[in-house]
Amino acid sequence: MLRHSEIPIFSGKPKILLTLLFAVIVQFSFGQNEWAPINAVWYYGLKESPAVSVAEGYLKFEVEKDTLVLGKICKKIKKTLVRSNGSIFDKGYELMYSDSNKVYHLLNNHFYTLYDFNATQGQSWITRIPYEMYGWLLTSDSLRIIKVDSVKTLVIDTDTFKLSYTSTYKLDTTYIDDWFFEKPIIEKIGGMSFMFLFYSLCEADVPYLRCYKDSVIQYISDTNMLCDQLISYINKANSDTNITVNIFPNPSKENINIKIIDYNFNENYSIIIINSKGECVYELKKIRPFENIIINTNNLGNGMYLFHCYNYKKNFYFTKKIIIN
């Protein structure tokens, strides 16, 4: 990874001090609108291998300090990977800065637009694939067009933020790319699927935003899960006789019926179905015990699938192979 020399905030050089003084004045005036203030933290859950288990670790991004790079006052953002077994890995740093409601990301000694929170439906911006794969030297093929398909709003506490739903294209094409923001981009926070464009390789380490926290914004996607929760693959369905998951018929031709037997009626369960390629083809959340769930299999196609039922709060996981023919 290319390293950049960092100039300390108080280096004693007049030009730098003037630049930083201006930045302090701006941040003081518009502090509540600042993107990623010091100590801001994102937790992205990582589904380590959805095709095999529901084990999850997380990737933590945390703003450590401001630093001057290529004439821009950047956020130095530390990355820490924590696996589901508790192993911790230092993943280095990312350097970004924001200006006029846009966020720029440093890649190969150049700043590229990561987010444009100003963009409305039909508008777009050009960004870059966030890292190089397999040692390829990326040229113009690494550039991508992010187009805003639609815009909605999200209320966090009492504040309203814009949600931008996007699609990704290669330059000079109309083909949707395999690098993408799978979920919306939240104004002032970033991607709900991942911080950067994401490329799913063998469906491993599939990310999603669990939490974002700074001095003003507190976003939590699932109140039943801790931001730094680790989830190991433990199938307790066979050992916990108080909980039963009924799946019938199996094999199935048209419909699959699901019923979760749990006499604690206040619990919520989630289910996902994974195909042989490791792709999540069905997901349903907030299922109540004894609720009759009917899954139409006409759109799934024949083959073998993995069915997962889970409740993070109770540390309950159930996996079963299902066949559609």
Sequence and secondary structure as in RCSB ss.txt:
>XXXX:A:sequence
MLRHSEIPIFSGKPKILLTLLFAVIVQFSFGQNEWAPINAVWYYGLKESPAVSVAEGYLKFEVEKDTLVLGKICK
KIKKTLVRSNGSIFDKGYELMYSDSNKVYHLLNNHFYTLYDFNATQGQSWITRIPYEMYGWLLTSDSLRIIKVDS
VKTLVIDTDTFKLSYTSTYKLDTTYIDDWFFEKPIIEKIGGMSFMFLFYSLCEADVPYLRCYKDSVIQYISDTNM
LCDQLISYINKANSDTNITVNIFPNPSKENINIKIIDYNFNENYSIIIINSKGECVYELKKIRPFENIIINTNNL
GNGMYLFHCYNYKKNFYFTKKIIIN
>XXXX:A:secstr
      B TT S HHHHHHHHHHHHHHHHSGGG SS TT EEEEEEES TTT   EEEEEEEEEEEEEETTEEEE
EEEEEEE TTS EEEEEEEEEEEETTEEEEEETTEEEEEEETT  TT EEEEE SS STT    GGGEEEEEEEE
EEEEEETTEEEEEEEEEEEETT  SB SSB  S EETTTEESS SS B  STT SEEEEEEEE SS EEES TTS
 TT  B     TTT TTEEEEEESSSBSSEEEEEEEES TT  EEEEEE TTS EEEEEEEE TT  EEEE TTT
 SEEEEEEEEETTTTEEEEEEEEE 
